[in-house]
Amino acid sequence: MNVPEITVKEVHAMQEKGDPFTLLDIREQWENDLVTIDGSHFVTMEEVPSKFSEFDKDKPMVIYCHTGVRSAAVTSYLLEQGFLDVKSMAGGIHAWAIQIDPTLPTY
C-alpha cells in the first residue's frame, strides 16, 4: 500500500490557516520529552491500537515520528481500521526542525 504523505511545509500551512486536524506524535516518551511540535497529541506507537477509538475519524489526521518510518506504518494501520483522511508527515520532526523551526533540537 502506498501510504499518503504530507510535507512539513503543508502541515505548517494547515496550522497557520487554522485548519481543523489532529497532529499525532507517535514517538517514544523520551523523544517527546526532548522535542515536540506545538499543538500535537502524544500517543506512543504501541498505544495506537488501544487508543484509536479515541481518535476522531471525521477529522483529518497527520501522524509524525522522528523521520517518517514509524508514522508511515501507523498511517497504513489507521487506514486499514477505516480512517479515511490520514497522512504521514514526510521526514518527521527532524524535517520540521530543519525546515520549519530551526530553534528545535534535532537528534
N, C-alpha and C positions, 0 to 999 in steps of 0.2 A: 504494500500500500504506500502510495506517495503521501507523505504527511504534509498538510498545508502549513506553510511558514509565513511569517511576517517579519519585516526588518525592524531593528530598534528605532529607526527614524520614523517608520509608520506608527509604531506603538507610541512614541513620544508625541507625534502629531495628534493621535487619538486623545491622549491625556490633555494636550493643550486645548483641544476643541471641547473637552468635557464629554466626550462620547461615553455612553454607559457600557462598561465592560469589566470583567473580572481579570485582574492580573495576578496569576498564581505562581508563587515561588515554591518549587518542589525540591529544593536542595536540602542538604542535611542541616541540622540545628547549628553546628559550628560555622557553617558557611553563612547562614542567615545572621548569626551574631556578628560576623565580620563585616558584612556589607549587604544592603538591601535596597530595593527601589521603592521610593515613597508611594504609598497607596496600595502596595501589593499585599496579598493574603499569603500566609505561610502554612503549607501542609507538606510534610516530607513525602517523597515519592512512595515510600512504603505505606503511608497512611491513606493515600488516594483511594484505593478500593473500599476502605471502610468509611470514607468521608464523602464520596462523590454524591451521595444522596442529599448532602447539604448544599451542593452547588446549584445555581440557577441555570437550568437547561435552556431557558429562553434568552439568556444574556450572553453576548459574545464573550469568549474566554481566550486569554493569551497565557500560555504556560512558559515559564522560563526556569533555567538551571544555570550552570556555570558557562557552558559553551554551546548547548543546544542538543546534546545527545540524549540525555535523560528526558528533557522536555518533549522531544520527538516521540519517544516511547510512550510517555503519558498521554500525549495528544492522540496518538493512534489508539490507545486503550479507551480513552473517553469517547472517541468517535464510534468505537465498537459497542459502547454502552448506550448509544443513542443520542449523544450530544451532537448538535448539528453545526455549531459555529465555534470551533476550537482551532487555534493555531499555535504552533511552536515558535517562540521568538528566536530567530536565527542568530547564532553567536552568543546567546545568553547574556548574563550580566557582565561578562567580560567585554563583549562588544558594546554594551550600554556604557560601561565605564570609559571606554576609549572614544566612542563616537558622540555620546550624549552628555555625560557628566564626568569629565576628567578629574574631578575632586574625589571621586570614589576610589577606594583601594582596589587593586587587582590582585589575584592570587593564582 
